[in-house]
Amino acid sequence: MNIDIAMKEILISHNRVSVWFGDLSLLEECAKKSMISTSHPQKTIQKILNALDRSPLFKKTYITADLSGQKRKYRCYTLK
């Protein structure tokens, strides 16, 4: 199954409209449903987010977080 289609189904089943880097349980579920196998969990997360970045099903936005006084931006994908 395509990563973007799998994530769309997962978000709908969880009554959610968006996913971001910190949604580890959703990302893990998507990896299993899409049968993604990589050597490191962070590579899996990046692979999923990169696929959503190219997908016409999702709109890319950012979440800004303050981490120990430093502002960081995280990719966030919302269903169109």
MOPAC internal coordinates of N, CA, C and O (Angstrom, degrees):
PM7 1SCF
backbone

  N    0.0000 0     0.00 0     0.00 0    0    0    0
  C    1.4667 1     0.00 0     0.00 0    1    0    0
  C    1.5285 1   108.60 1     0.00 0    2    1    0
  O    1.2310 1   120.78 1   -38.47 1    3    2    1
  N    1.3335 1   116.11 1   141.53 1    3    2    1
  C    1.4608 1   120.60 1   177.50 1    5    3    2
  C    1.5246 1   110.39 1   -64.09 1    6    5    3
  O    1.2310 1   121.04 1   -33.81 1    7    6    5
  N    1.3260 1   115.61 1   146.19 1    7    6    5
  C    1.4574 1   121.47 1  -177.60 1    9    7    6
  C    1.5275 1   111.30 1   -61.09 1   10    9    7
  O    1.2310 1   119.94 1   135.27 1   11   10    9
  N    1.3258 1   117.72 1   -44.73 1   11   10    9
  C    1.4687 1   119.85 1  -176.67 1   13   11   10
  C    1.5258 1   112.22 1   -67.12 1   14   13   11
  O    1.2310 1   120.36 1   141.70 1   15   14   13
  N    1.3171 1   116.93 1   -38.30 1   15   14   13
  C    1.4636 1   120.62 1   178.42 1   17   15   14
  C    1.5258 1   110.09 1   -68.11 1   18   17   15
  O    1.2310 1   120.81 1   138.47 1   19   18   17
  N    1.3445 1   116.05 1   -41.53 1   19   18   17
  C    1.4666 1   120.16 1   178.08 1   21   19   18
  C    1.5287 1   110.43 1   -60.89 1   22   21   19
  O    1.2310 1   120.45 1   135.20 1   23   22   21
  N    1.3349 1   116.75 1   -44.80 1   23   22   21
  C    1.4687 1   119.56 1  -178.93 1   25   23   22
  C    1.5201 1   110.77 1   -66.08 1   26   25   23
  O    1.2310 1   119.61 1   141.37 1   27   26   25
  N    1.3134 1   118.35 1   -38.63 1   27   26   25
  C    1.4581 1   120.72 1   177.75 1   29   27   26
  C    1.5272 1   110.38 1   -59.39 1   30   29   27
  O    1.2310 1   120.34 1   133.27 1   31   30   29
  N    1.3322 1   116.95 1   -46.73 1   31   30   29
  C    1.4688 1   121.19 1   179.09 1   33   31   30
  C    1.5278 1   111.21 1   -62.07 1   34   33   31
  O    1.2310 1   120.61 1   139.43 1   35   34   33
  N    1.3203 1   116.44 1   -40.57 1   35   34   33
  C    1.4701 1   120.87 1   179.99 1   37   35   34
  C    1.5194 1   110.35 1   -64.82 1   38   37   35
  O    1.2310 1   120.15 1   133.43 1   39   38   37
  N    1.3259 1   117.31 1   -46.57 1   39   38   37
  C    1.4658 1   120.38 1   179.98 1   41   39   38
  C    1.5247 1   111.08 1   -60.85 1   42   41   39
  O    1.2310 1   120.32 1   136.24 1   43   42   41
  N    1.3201 1   116.99 1   -43.76 1   43   42   41
  C    1.4679 1   120.54 1   178.76 1   45   43   42
  C    1.5231 1   110.67 1   -62.25 1   46   45   43
  O    1.2310 1   120.22 1   137.37 1   47   46   45
  N    1.3249 1   117.19 1   -42.63 1   47   46   45
  C    1.4700 1   120.40 1  -178.90 1   49   47   46
  C    1.5288 1   112.60 1   -66.47 1   50   49   47
  O    1.2310 1   120.30 1   155.20 1   51   50   49
  N    1.3457 1   117.03 1   -24.80 1   51   50   49
  C    1.4692 1   121.74 1   178.75 1   53   51   50
  C    1.5272 1   112.30 1  -100.13 1   54   53   51
  O    1.2310 1   120.66 1  -169.21 1   55   54   53
  N    1.3417 1   116.34 1    10.79 1   55   54   53
  C    1.4710 1   121.42 1  -178.44 1   57   55   54
  C    1.5289 1   112.09 1    53.88 1   58   57   55
  O    1.2310 1   121.15 1  -135.46 1   59   58   57
  N    1.3146 1   115.40 1    44.54 1   59   58   57
  C    1.4687 1   122.25 1   179.38 1   61   59   58
  C    1.5210 1   109.23 1  -120.32 1   62   61   59
  O    1.2310 1   120.40 1   -20.83 1   63   62   61
  N    1.3153 1   116.83 1   159.17 1   63   62   61
  C    1.4620 1   120.85 1   177.29 1   65   63   62
  C    1.5258 1   111.90 1  -120.26 1   66   65   63
  O    1.2310 1   120.16 1   170.37 1   67   66   65
  N    1.3350 1   117.29 1    -9.63 1   67   66   65
  C    1.4603 1   118.83 1  -177.98 1   69   67   66
  C    1.5242 1   111.38 1  -143.44 1   70   69   67
  O    1.2310 1   122.03 1   -19.64 1   71   70   69
  N    1.3378 1   113.72 1   160.36 1   71   70   69
  C    1.4558 1   122.00 1   177.88 1   73   71   70
  C    1.5248 1   107.76 1  -140.73 1   74   73   71
  O    1.2310 1   120.50 1   -34.40 1   75   74   73
  N    1.3295 1   116.65 1   145.60 1   75   74   73
  C    1.4599 1   120.85 1   177.52 1   77   75   74
  C    1.5181 1   109.22 1  -139.79 1   78   77   75
  O    1.2310 1   120.81 1    -3.84 1   79   78   77
  N    1.3154 1   116.06 1   176.16 1   79   78   77
  C    1.4658 1   124.01 1  -176.34 1   81   79   78
  C    1.5308 1   113.10 1   -50.84 1   82   81   79
  O    1.2310 1   119.99 1   147.64 1   83   82   81
  N    1.3260 1   117.62 1   -32.36 1   83   82   81
  C    1.4631 1   121.88 1  -176.30 1   85   83   82
  C    1.5194 1   115.40 1   -84.85 1   86   85   83
  O    1.2310 1   119.70 1   175.79 1   87   86   85
  N    1.3290 1   118.18 1    -4.21 1   87   86   85
  C    1.4673 1   121.62 1   179.68 1   89   87   86
  C    1.5328 1   110.21 1   -85.66 1   90   89   87
  O    1.2310 1   120.97 1  -113.07 1   91   90   89
  N    1.3122 1   115.76 1    66.93 1   91   90   89
  C    1.4625 1   120.62 1  -171.97 1   93   91   90
  C    1.5208 1   113.44 1   -61.40 1   94   93   91
  O    1.2310 1   119.84 1   141.61 1   95   94   93
  N    1.3199 1   117.92 1   -38.39 1   95   94   93
  C    1.4682 1   119.17 1  -178.90 1   97   95   94
  C    1.5283 1   111.18 1   -66.39 1   98   97   95
  O    1.2310 1   120.18 1   140.91 1   99   98   97
  N    1.3300 1   117.25 1   -39.09 1   99   98   97
  C    1.4677 1   120.44 1   177.63 1  101   99   98
  C    1.5252 1   110.94 1   -68.01 1  102  101   99
  O    1.2310 1   120.51 1   138.62 1  103  102  101
  N    1.3224 1   116.63 1   -41.38 1  103  102  101
  C    1.4629 1   121.03 1   179.47 1  105  103  102
  C    1.5340 1   111.02 1   -65.00 1  106  105  103
  O    1.2310 1   120.78 1   139.75 1  107  106  105
  N    1.3299 1   116.11 1   -40.25 1  107  106  105
  C    1.4616 1   120.42 1   178.21 1  109  107  106
  C    1.5298 1   110.72 1   -65.22 1  110  109  107
  O    1.2310 1   120.56 1   137.78 1  111  110  109
  N    1.3165 1   116.53 1   -42.22 1  111  110  109
  C    1.4581 1   120.88 1   178.14 1  113  111  110
  C    1.5325 1   110.77 1   -62.47 1  114  113  111
  O    1.2310 1   120.64 1   140.06 1  115  114  113
  N    1.3160 1   116.38 1   -39.94 1  115  114  113
  C    1.4642 1   121.28 1   178.45 1  117  115  114
  C    1.5300 1   110.67 1   -65.28 1  118  117  115
  O    1.2310 1   120.43 1   138.34 1  119  118  117
  N    1.3153 1   116.79 1   -41.66 1  119  118  117
  C    1.4693 1   120.55 1   179.08 1  121  119  118
  C    1.5240 1   110.83 1   -60.62 1  122  121  119
  O    1.2310 1   120.58 1   137.02 1  123  122  121
  N    1.3332 1   116.50 1   -42.98 1  123  122  121
  C    1.4686 1   119.84 1   179.08 1  125  123  122
  C    1.5210 1   111.18 1   -66.24 1  126  125  123
  O    1.2310 1   120.72 1   135.67 1  127  126  125
  N    1.3371 1   116.23 1   -44.33 1  127  126  125
  C    1.4590 1   120.99 1  -177.81 1  129  127  126
  C    1.5343 1   111.24 1   -66.71 1  130  129  127
  O    1.2310 1   120.45 1   147.50 1  131  130  129
  N    1.3256 1   116.74 1   -32.50 1  131  130  129
  C    1.4621 1   121.91 1  -179.68 1  133  131  130
  C    1.5212 1   112.44 1   -91.01 1  134  133  131
  O    1.2310 1   120.52 1   177.35 1  135  134  133
  N    1.3244 1   116.61 1    -2.65 1  135  134  133
  C    1.4622 1   123.58 1  -179.07 1  137  135  134
  C    1.5330 1   112.02 1    56.94 1  138  137  135
  O    1.2310 1   120.83 1  -133.87 1  139  138  137
  N    1.3326 1   116.02 1    46.13 1  139  138  137
  C    1.4599 1   121.98 1   177.43 1  141  139  138
  C    1.5277 1   108.13 1   -86.23 1  142  141  139
  O    1.2310 1   121.14 1   -48.93 1  143  142  141
  N    1.3160 1   115.42 1   131.07 1  143  142  141
  C    1.4651 1   118.94 1   174.60 1  145  143  142
  C    1.5219 1   108.08 1  -129.24 1  146  145  143
  O    1.2310 1   120.94 1   -59.30 1  147  146  145
  N    1.3236 1   115.80 1   120.70 1  147  146  145
  C    1.4559 1   121.72 1   175.60 1  149  147  146
  C    1.5128 1   108.51 1  -134.55 1  150  149  147
  O    1.2310 1   121.22 1   -12.67 1  151  150  149
  N    1.2949 1   115.27 1   167.33 1  151  150  149
  C    1.4598 1   119.28 1  -174.86 1  153  151  150
  C    1.5263 1   114.05 1   -76.97 1  154  153  151
  O    1.2310 1   120.01 1   157.21 1  155  154  153
  N    1.3150 1   117.58 1   -22.79 1  155  154  153
  C    1.4610 1   120.39 1  -176.06 1  157  155  154
  C    1.5357 1   109.54 1  -137.71 1  158  157  155
  O    1.2310 1   119.78 1   -39.93 1  159  158  157
  N    1.3416 1   118.02 1   140.07 1  159  158  157
  C    1.4704 1   120.97 1  -178.78 1  161  159  158
  C    1.5318 1   113.71 1   -56.01 1  162  161  159
  O    1.2310 1   119.84 1   143.45 1  163  162  161
  N    1.3235 1   117.91 1   -36.55 1  163  162  161
  C    1.4583 1   119.60 1  -179.23 1  165  163  162
  C    1.5340 1   110.98 1   -65.98 1  166  165  163
  O    1.2310 1   120.20 1   145.69 1  167  166  165
  N    1.3214 1   117.22 1   -34.31 1  167  166  165
  C    1.4656 1   120.50 1   176.23 1  169  167  166
  C    1.5193 1   110.67 1   -66.08 1  170  169  167
  O    1.2310 1   120.59 1   143.15 1  171  170  169
  N    1.3248 1   116.48 1   -36.85 1  171  170  169
  C    1.4639 1   121.24 1   176.86 1  173  171  170
  C    1.5188 1   110.44 1   -63.08 1  174  173  171
  O    1.2310 1   120.70 1   133.53 1  175  174  173
  N    1.3296 1   116.27 1   -46.47 1  175  174  173
  C    1.4629 1   121.29 1   179.38 1  177  175  174
  C    1.5250 1   109.87 1   -59.79 1  178  177  175
  O    1.2310 1   120.15 1   132.83 1  179  178  177
  N    1.3191 1   117.31 1   -47.17 1  179  178  177
  C    1.4645 1   121.09 1  -179.59 1  181  179  178
  C    1.5230 1   111.54 1   -62.59 1  182  181  179
  O    1.2310 1   120.61 1   140.71 1  183  182  181
  N    1.3265 1   116.43 1   -39.29 1  183  182  181
  C    1.4663 1   120.44 1   179.05 1  185  183  182
  C    1.5251 1   110.94 1   -61.94 1  186  185  183
  O    1.2310 1   120.47 1   136.79 1  187  186  185
  N    1.3405 1   116.70 1   -43.21 1  187  186  185
  C    1.4646 1   121.25 1   179.35 1  189  187  186
  C    1.5208 1   110.66 1   -65.98 1  190  189  187
  O    1.2310 1   120.20 1   131.45 1  191  190  189
  N    1.3370 1   117.23 1   -48.55 1  191  190  189
  C    1.4624 1   120.35 1  -178.65 1  193  191  190
  C    1.5261 1   111.21 1   -63.92 1  194  193  191
  O    1.2310 1   119.81 1   142.43 1  195  194  193
  N    1.3148 1   117.96 1   -37.57 1  195  194  193
  C    1.4680 1   120.73 1   177.47 1  197  195  194
  C    1.5265 1   111.26 1   -64.79 1  198  197  195
  O    1.2310 1   120.44 1   142.75 1  199  198  197
  N    1.3350 1   116.76 1   -37.25 1  199  198  197
  C    1.4710 1   120.62 1   177.61 1  201  199  198
  C    1.5320 1   110.42 1   -66.47 1  202  201  199
  O    1.2310 1   120.18 1   139.95 1  203  202  201
  N    1.3278 1   117.26 1   -40.05 1  203  202  201
  C    1.4633 1   120.77 1   178.55 1  205  203  202
  C    1.5275 1   110.53 1   -67.54 1  206  205  203
  O    1.2310 1   120.64 1   148.36 1  207  206  205
  N    1.3264 1   116.39 1   -31.64 1  207  206  205
  C    1.4563 1   121.91 1   177.91 1  209  207  206
  C    1.5310 1   111.51 1   -61.78 1  210  209  207
  O    1.2310 1   120.35 1   145.63 1  211  210  209
  N    1.3198 1   116.93 1   -34.37 1  211  210  209
  C    1.4707 1   122.07 1  -178.68 1  213  211  210
  C    1.5276 1   112.89 1   -90.34 1  214  213  211
  O    1.2310 1   120.14 1   171.51 1  215  214  213
  N    1.3152 1   117.34 1    -8.49 1  215  214  213
  C    1.4620 1   121.47 1  -172.81 1  217  215  214
  C    1.5313 1   112.78 1   -81.57 1  218  217  215
  O    1.2310 1   120.54 1   -42.02 1  219  218  217
  N    1.3371 1   116.57 1   137.98 1  219  218  217
  C    1.4686 1   119.72 1   173.97 1  221  219  218
  C    1.5359 1   112.63 1   -75.35 1  222  221  219
  O    1.2310 1   120.22 1   172.43 1  223  222  221
  N    1.3352 1   117.19 1    -7.57 1  223  222  221
  C    1.4662 1   120.96 1  -179.08 1  225  223  222
  C    1.5241 1   112.94 1   -82.46 1  226  225  223
  O    1.2310 1   120.51 1   164.23 1  227  226  225
  N    1.3546 1   116.62 1   -15.77 1  227  226  225
  C    1.4605 1   121.16 1  -173.19 1  229  227  226
  C    1.5210 1   112.21 1  -125.59 1  230  229  227
  O    1.2310 1   121.50 1   -31.21 1  231  230  229
  N    1.3282 1   114.73 1   148.79 1  231  230  229
  C    1.4650 1   122.55 1   174.69 1  233  231  230
  C    1.5285 1   107.46 1  -109.49 1  234  233  231
  O    1.2310 1   120.57 1   -48.06 1  235  234  233
  N    1.3341 1   116.52 1   131.94 1  235  234  233
  C    1.4584 1   121.51 1  -178.88 1  237  235  234
  C    1.5237 1   110.93 1   -88.01 1  238  237  235
  O    1.2310 1   120.83 1   -48.70 1  239  238  237
  N    1.3243 1   116.02 1   131.30 1  239  238  237
  C    1.4589 1   123.23 1   172.35 1  241  239  238
  C    1.5261 1   106.85 1  -136.60 1  242  241  239
  O    1.2310 1   120.53 1     7.33 1  243  242  241
  N    1.3077 1   116.59 1  -172.67 1  243  242  241
  C    1.4705 1   120.43 1   179.70 1  245  243  242
  C    1.5192 1   110.53 1  -133.62 1  246  245  243
  O    1.2310 1   121.32 1   -31.24 1  247  246  245
  N    1.3179 1   115.08 1   148.76 1  247  246  245
  C    1.4571 1   122.71 1   170.64 1  249  247  246
  C    1.5225 1   105.61 1  -109.06 1  250  249  247
  O    1.2310 1   120.40 1   -47.15 1  251  250  249
  N    1.3222 1   116.83 1   132.85 1  251  250  249
  C    1.4597 1   120.99 1   176.82 1  253  251  250
  C    1.5198 1   108.06 1  -103.58 1  254  253  251
  O    1.2310 1   120.98 1   -50.79 1  255  254  253
  N    1.3292 1   115.73 1   129.21 1  255  254  253
  C    1.4624 1   120.99 1  -179.20 1  257  255  254
  C    1.5294 1   109.07 1  -127.24 1  258  257  255
  O    1.2310 1   121.10 1   -32.62 1  259  258  257
  N    1.3214 1   115.50 1   147.38 1  259  258  257
  C    1.4576 1   121.29 1   176.56 1  261  259  258
  C    1.5281 1   107.20 1   -99.78 1  262  261  259
  O    1.2310 1   121.25 1   -67.68 1  263  262  261
  N    1.3171 1   115.22 1   112.32 1  263  262  261
  C    1.4602 1   121.26 1  -178.01 1  265  263  262
  C    1.5190 1   108.46 1  -114.50 1  266  265  263
  O    1.2310 1   120.05 1   -75.05 1  267  266  265
  N    1.3163 1   117.51 1   104.95 1  267  266  265
  C    1.4676 1   122.67 1  -179.53 1  269  267  266
  C    1.5273 1   112.44 1    53.45 1  270  269  267
  O    1.2310 1   120.84 1  -137.44 1  271  270  269
  N    1.3158 1   116.00 1    42.56 1  271  270  269
  C    1.4471 1   120.64 1   178.10 1  273  271  270
  C    1.5169 1   115.07 1    85.13 1  274  273  271
  O    1.2310 1   120.20 1   178.63 1  275  274  273
  N    1.3229 1   117.23 1    -1.37 1  275  274  273
  C    1.4611 1   121.21 1   178.50 1  277  275  274
  C    1.5192 1   109.29 1  -112.12 1  278  277  275
  O    1.2310 1   121.10 1   -49.53 1  279  278  277
  N    1.3173 1   115.50 1   130.47 1  279  278  277
  C    1.4649 1   119.79 1   178.63 1  281  279  278
  C    1.5157 1   109.24 1   -84.41 1  282  281  279
  O    1.2310 1   121.04 1   -48.91 1  283  282  281
  N    1.3370 1   115.62 1   131.09 1  283  282  281
  C    1.4574 1   121.64 1   178.42 1  285  283  282
  C    1.5124 1   108.94 1  -126.76 1  286  285  283
  O    1.2310 1   120.97 1   -32.97 1  287  286  285
  N    1.3262 1   115.74 1   147.03 1  287  286  285
  C    1.4591 1   121.31 1   177.73 1  289  287  286
  C    1.5307 1   108.35 1  -107.38 1  290  289  287
  O    1.2310 1   121.10 1   -45.95 1  291  290  289
  N    1.3202 1   115.51 1   134.05 1  291  290  289
  C    1.4631 1   122.12 1   177.48 1  293  291  290
  C    1.5194 1   109.02 1  -119.99 1  294  293  291
  O    1.2310 1   121.18 1   -40.51 1  295  294  293
  N    1.3258 1   115.35 1   139.49 1  295  294  293
  C    1.4684 1   119.40 1   177.81 1  297  295  294
  C    1.5236 1   109.96 1   -66.86 1  298  297  295
  O    1.2310 1   121.15 1   -38.95 1  299  298  297
  N    1.3127 1   115.41 1   141.05 1  299  298  297
  C    1.4565 1   123.18 1   177.61 1  301  299  298
  C    1.5139 1   107.06 1  -135.32 1  302  301  299
  O    1.2310 1   120.15 1   -42.68 1  303  302  301
  N    1.3246 1   117.32 1   137.32 1  303  302  301
  C    1.4657 1   121.51 1  -178.66 1  305  303  302
  C    1.5159 1   109.26 1  -122.00 1  306  305  303
  O    1.2310 1   121.51 1   -52.31 1  307  306  305
  N    1.3494 1   114.71 1   127.69 1  307  306  305
  C    1.4506 1   122.55 1  -178.71 1  309  307  306
  C    1.5206 1   109.21 1  -115.27 1  310  309  307
  O    1.2310 1   121.15 1   -40.65 1  311  310  309
  N    1.3252 1   115.41 1   139.35 1  311  310  309
  C    1.4756 1   119.44 1   176.86 1  313  311  310
  C    1.5181 1   110.05 1   -61.60 1  314  313  311
  O    1.2310 1   120.73 1   -40.79 1  315  314  313
  N    1.3200 1   116.21 1   139.21 1  315  314  313
  C    1.4754 1   120.80 1   176.98 1  317  315  314
  C    1.5089 1   109.44 1   -81.73 1  318  317  315
  O    1.2310 1   120.10 1   180.00 1  319  318  317

